[in-house]
Amino acid sequence: MSFIDDLKWRGMIHDMMPGTEEQLAKEMTTAYVGIDPTADSLHIGHLVSIMILKHFQMAGHKPIALVGGATGMVGDPSGKSAERNLLDEKTLNHNKACIKAQLSKFLDFDSDAINAAELVDNYDWMKDFSFISFIRDIGKHITVNYMMAKDSVKKRFASDSREGMSFTEFSYQLMQGYDFYYLRKHKNCKLQMGGADQWGNITTGVELIRRIDGIEAEAFGLTCPLIKKADGTKFGKTEKGNVWLDPKLTSPYEFYQFWINTSDEDAERYIKIYTLLSKEEIESLIEEHRTDPGRRLLQSELAKRITIMVHGENAYNTAIAATQILFGKGTKEQLLKLDEKSFLEIFNGVPQFKISKDELAAGIGVLDLLAEKSQVFASKGEARRAITKENSLSINQEKVSDPETKIDTTYLLDEKYILVRKGKKNWFVLTVE
């Protein structure tokens, strides 16, 4: 399948300029996607464009990832209802470095292949541009009428906001247009790709190229749809906010849980967009999933593939172990391998009790620990019944069978916690201080 045919089947094309498919069939083509470094991590909203670059490189073409050090200082008005906060150069440089590290997980930057990916920063060619030079040499080619006709501009002017749009943000599309012109001139880049909200900025770039270099100049644009959930709500957000690629902001366990909890309808779309599985493999998975949706085969495969791609196999295995523990199927060995952050995330919101480490050092009877030192049970009698008759008490994923058991510091997880499960679903965390 060609690059375009593959994207069409995956549902990853929203708009495409005439001639784009012919250009890609004609020769190895260079294309770029721009990312403004407004944070020090990408989130899953960026992943569609990144996956398009990945498919582009796999199809034999050359991808460029543009980290917008210059445009990031200005702020893209597309899809925004208010002016973006401007970032200082130190913050932008930090953000750029972090984003470059994340992109390297998806794209081959280091090989000797002719289509090895490149990272560029538009600050490198914008920093020495004087204001007069820019408005004289570039601004004169694009009319205000043309810029005002863009949806991103019209929506802001049509809104009820009294703030309107600053000249800074108004000039953004011209700066992005110049990026395309610069990359075409210096990198032979003939295609710009991005999300559907970037169509106006991309077409401004094509217009600028043709007004400077002539109507026959080869320049093309392609956009991917903005992903939404099947129910129309926004994709990529949880109660905690964005789902980030940085494990410090969204842990691999939370990341895995986001994908494993998708609906059947969404999973059928997402597995085409966010994995590299072939058409045949995906269609086979969908068919098998539909025969027994309760197994959640699609969600499991989706979550596995994307978690490994972003965080690696070890992080995926930890996420699996954490999930199994939460549903009472994990082992003590799996529990011991969890780091403190993952442990606290899994059991966030369960009842917690504080226990004195000095008392625990001497050993506390399990009945005293759970009925007096904490309120896991209302009485020692209830705790005893759970152990001797119901066999429903576990500590650190191991059944407690003797009501005379002594609990001491050897039971501590991360030298601080004891995990108690009463029945199948009632969890408690004892924090030892």
N, C-alpha and C positions, 0 to 999 in steps of 0.2 A: 504494500500500500504506500502511496506517496504521502509526503508530510501533510498536505492539505486534505487528502482523503481520510487519513488517520484522524486528524483533528475534527473533521466533519462528523465522523462516526462517533467520536468521543463527546460530541456536543461542546466543542471548545472554540467554535468560531461564531462571532456575533456580526462583525462587519469585515469586509475585505475589498480593497480597491481593485478595479478591473486591471488585469494584466499580472496580478501577483502570482497566480498559479503558473502562468506561462513563464514568468521570470525564474521561479524555483525549479521548473522542469528544464530550463535552458542551461543552467550552470550552478556551481556551488555559489551560494549567495550569503552575504553577511547581513545579519539583522541584529537589532538591539532592543532591549527593554530597559526603561529607566525606573529607578527606585530612589525616592527621596529619603535621606537618612534622618527622618524625624524621631526615630527611637533607636536604641542600640540593639534591637532585635527585629527580625522579620516576624510576621504572624501569618496564620494560615490563609488570610485574605490575599497575601502575596503569592501563594503557592501556585495559582493557576498560571500566572505569567511565567513563573520559574519553570513549571512543568512544560510549558510551551517551548521555552528555551532548551530544555532537556531533550524533548522530542526533535527539535530543530537540529541539534547537534548529532543526535543519533541517526538522523536522516542524511547526514553528510554535509550539512551546512555549518556556517561559522557563527556562533553566538557572541554577542557583546553584552555584558551587563554594565549599565551605566549607573554609578552611584552619584546622585546629584548633589555634590557639595555646594554648587552655586545655586541651583534652583531650590535646594533645601533651605537656603537662607531667605528665599522669597515666599514660598508657599503656593501650592497649586489650589486655585479656587474650585476646581472640578469636584462636584458632589459636596461642597462645603457651604454652610449657611453663614459662617462667620470667619473673620480674619484669623489666619493661623499665627500662633506665637512664633516669633523669629528666634532662631537658635544662634548662639555664639560659635565662633570658629573652633574652640576647644571641644565643645560638646559634639559638634558635627564630625570632627576628626575621630573622636572616640566611637561615635555611631557607625561611621564608615568602616572602621577596622573590624568591628563586630559583624557587620553585615557581610563583608567580604569573606570572613571565615565561614559563615553559614552558607553562602552561595557555593563555596568550594565543595560542599557535600553533594551538590547536584550536578555541577558542570566540571568538565575536564579542562583545567587551566594549565596544567603542567606538562602535558605530553608534547612530543615533537610533531604531532599530527598537523596537517595543513589547516584543519578546521578547529584547532584548539581554541577554547574560549578565551576572551580577554575581559579584563576589568578596566574600566576607564572612569574618570571623575571629571565632570564638566567644569569644576573649579579650575582645573589645570589650564583650560583655554579661555575661561571667562575672567580670571583674576586680573589680567593685564589689559582688559578692554576698558577704555575710558568711556564715560557716559556719552560724551559727544560723538566718539567714534561709533558706538553702538547705534545710536539713534540716526546717525548720518548714513552709515554703511549698511545697516540691516533694517532699521525701522522704516526707512523710506520705501521699502519694497512691499510692505503690508499696510493696507489702509485701516483706519479706525472702523470704518463701516464693516469691513471683513471681520475684524476682531469682535465687534459688537454683536455680530450675527451668531456667534457661537452659543450653544445652549448653556454652557457653564457661566457665561457672562449674563445672558438674558435672564436666567433664573435668579441670579443675585439681584439684578436691577428690578425684577418683578416682585421680589419678596417684600415683606413689610418692614424689614430691618432698616432702621434709620442710618446704620453705619455705612450701607452701600458697599462699595469695593474700592480699596485704595489703588493708586496708580501702580504700587508695588505688585499687587496680585494681578492687576490688569495686564501687566507686562510679562507675566509668567509664560503665556502661550508663545510669545515671541522668543523668549529665551529657549524654551523647549524646541521651538522650530529651528533656532540656530544650531542647537545640538545635532539635529538630524542633518542639517546642511554641513556642519563641520565633520561629522563622522562619514558622510558620503564622500566628501572631498579628500579626507586624510586616511580613511579606512576602507573606502569603496563599499560603504554600508548602504544598501539600497532598500532596506525594509525596516520599518519601525513597528513593533508589536506592543500591546498593552491591554489593559482592561477596557471595557466598553465606555467608561467615563473619560477615556483618553482620546476618543475619536476626534474631537475638536482640535486638540493640541497636535495630534498626528497629522491631520489634514493641513494645519497651518504650516508644519514643517515641509510637507510635499509642495505646498503652494510657494513657499519661500525658495525652495530649490529650483522650481521651474521658472520663477520670476528672475532669479539670478543667472541660472545656467541655461535657460531656454525651455520651451514647452516640451521638447522631446527628451528632456533629462529623465532618466529612469529612477523613480522613487515611488515606493508603495507603502501601504499601511494595512495592518490586520489587527483586529481586536477580539478578545475573548469575552464571553458573557460575565456579568457580575453574578456570582453564585448566591442563590437564596435557598432556603429550605423549602420542602414541598408545600408547607403550609403558608409560605410567603414571608415568613419572618427572616430576620437577618442571619446570615451564615457566619460562623467563626467566632461567636460570642457566647460566653457562659455567664452565670451570675457574678463571677469574678472579673468579667471583662474579656478582652481578647485572648485567644488561644495562641500563645507565642511559641516560636521555635527554640528559644533559649530555655534550657532546662531549669535555670534559676527563676524564671518568671512563670513558666508552666512546666511542672514536673513531667517526666515521661509517663508516670502513672496517670496523671490528669489528662495528658495528651492522648494516651491510649483510650482512656474512658470516653473522651469526646467522640472518637470515631466508633467505638464499639456500641455506643448508645444511639447511633443514628437510626432513623426509621428504615423500613425495607425499601420504600420508594427512593429515599435519598441515597441509600447505600448503592442502589443500582446505577445512579448517576455518578456518585463520587468515585466508585471504583474504576470508572472509565477515565476520570479526570486526574485522580491523584495517585494512580499506580502506573507501572510500565507493562502491566500484563497485556498480552495480545488480545485481539478481538475474539479469537477462538477460545482462549482460556477464560475470558470474562463471560462470554455467552454460555460456556459450559458451567461456570460457577453460578450464574443467574438461574439457569435451568435446574441445577441441583438444589439451590436454595429454595426455589418455589415449591419443590416437592415436600420440603420439610422446613418451613420458615422458623419453627421453634428452635432449631439448632443455631440459627443466626450465623450461618456459614459465610455469607457475604460480609457482614459486619466484622467477623473475626479476621477474614483475609484482608479486608481493607485496613483495619487497625494494625494488623501485623506488618503489612508492607510499608505503610507510611511511617509507622513508629521506627522501624529499622532504618528506613531511608534518612530520617531526620536525626535519630538519637543513637542508632547502632543496635546490634543484636543483644548486647548485655543489658541495655536499658529496657529493651522489649521483654527480655526474660524476667527482669525485676517487676515490670508492670503486670506480667502474667501471674507471677507469684503473689503480688499484692492483691490482685483480683481474686485469686483462689482463696487467699487467707480471709478476705472480706466475706466470702460466701461459705466460709467454714470448711473449705476443702484443702487448704494449704497445710504444709507440714511445719514442724518446729524449725527444721533446717532452713526452710524458705523464710520463715519469720526472722531468724537470726541474721540472714543476709541483707535484710532491709536496712537502708540508712534511716537516720532519725527523721529527716524531712518527709520521706515517703511514708513512714510509719504514722506520723502525725496527720498527714493528708488523708490517709485511708480511714483513720478513726477520728477525724474531725467531727465534732458534734456529739460524740458518744459521752455518756456520763464519766466524769473523772473525779478521782479522790486522791488526796495527798496523804502520804504515809511517811513517818519519820524513819530516816535511814538508820539512826542509832538503834531504834527498836527492832528494825528488820534484821540488823546485824546479829542480834542475839537469837533470832528465830521467833516467828509468830505462828501459832496454830492457825490452820487454814480457816477454821470456823470463827476464831476471833478476828482474823484479818478481814473476812468478808461480811461479818455481821456486826462487828463492833468498831473496828478501826475504819471501816468503810460501810456503805449502805447497799452493797450489792444484794444482800439478803436482809429481810426484815428481822430475822431471828436466827440463832444458831440451829434451832430445830429445822427451819426451812432449808438452811444450808446443808445440814446433815442428810435430809431426805433427798436433796438433789444429788448428793454424792452416793449414798448407799442404795437408794431405791430407784431413782430416775436415771442415774448415770449421765447427768446433763451438765456437769461442770467441767470446764477445761481451763487450764492455766498455761499460757504460752503455747497453745495448740496441742496440749497433751491432757488427756483425761485424768481427773483426780478420782482415785478409787478408795482412798483411805481417809476418813475424817480426822485422823490423828496426824496427818501430814503437817510438817513444819515448813514454813516458807521463809527463806532467808535471802541474803544478797546474791546467792548463786543463781537466783531466778531472774535477776535483772536483765533487761534488754537495753543495750546502749548505756548500761550502768545507771539507768534512771527509771525504766518503766516495767510494769508487769501487766500483761494482757489477760483479761478474764472474759470467758464466754459462758453465759448461762442460757441453756437451751440452744436453739438453733440460731437465733437472730439477736440476742441481747448481749451487747458488748459493753465492757467497762475497762477503763485504763486507770491503773494505780500509778501515780507519779511519786517517786521516792526522793525526798529532799533531806 
